[in-house]
Amino acid sequence: MGPLVDAAVPTVTFLMMVAVGHGLTTSELRRSATDLRALITATLGQLVLLPLIATVIILVFNPPPAVIAGLVLVAACPGGTISNFYACLAGANSALSITLTAISCLLAFVTLPFLVAAGFFFWLNDQPEIETPITALVIQLLFLVALPTCLGMILRRWRPKTNESRDKALRRVSLVALVALVTYIVYDQRVAMASALGELVLAAVVFTSLAMASGYSLAWVTGRPPADRLTYLIEFPCRNLALALVVSVTILGRPEFAGFATVLLLIQALVILTMVALLRRARTPA
């Protein structure tokens, strides 16, 4: 896709991970650490249920290989910072959302290569041209996920009086950069995406719906309060799509695999923002 995109994808990902780390305060970590049950169930739930949802979609709809690869990548990715934005708008437990996002991102350099390798082995084993460079994945994720997240936490300790304004600026800049990057990739891959648009939209709608339902159900079964249930509902479908772009474009050199992530971003924005608007209307006194 050209040297500009090759440089922009990891740069945007690095910036978003700095924003994740910067939004995580030590007080939130301590408070969330006292509720290990929520952290463990939500983290393990995402690692287990999301690949299962991708499996169901693949078995039922039998999409083309590029869509399968996109599903596997997205299901393996950690939570995205956009979930923290949605959680704030919806009146969910924002502290829990930020903590879950940070933990899943820190674990990603181990979990993502394993889940991607397993998914490609089971569903794309008949595509010999598709390889999973696990060592390269681990190294890149270490520098693009763990390192910037820790850097963001360190940055938060510098001039703490400006933390709130700096946090908002980081999130806005990273979100704008992600949208701009996705827009360019959609334009660049418009022909390939148009040929599989029906499969991409269907997979995105089903993935979002099942992920939201599984998140809410897990929170309900484990006895979480309403604000936490809403957090789970938002956190499960919202993946780190910038990371999916890194793996697709930079590591695998297969930009067509990014098609599902780009369509998913648009579908989820429509679904979740509509839900937020309905929740706000329901809470407004008549």
Buried (B, 14 or more C-beta within 10 A) or exposed (E): BEEEBEEBBBBBBBBBBBBBBBBBBEEBBEEBEEEEEBBEBBBEBBBEBBBEBBBEBBEEBEBEBBBBBBBBBBBBBBBBBBBBBBBBBBBBBBBBBBBBBBBBBBBBBEBBBBBBBBBBEEBBEEEEEBEBBEEBBBBBBEBBBBBBBBBBBEBBEEEEEEBEEBBEEBBEBBBEBBBEBBEBBBEBBEEEBEBBEEBBBBBBBBBBBBBBBBBBBBBBEBEBEEBBBBBBBBBBBBBBBBBBBBBBBBBBEBBBBBBBBBBBBBBBBEBBEEBBEEBEEEEEEE
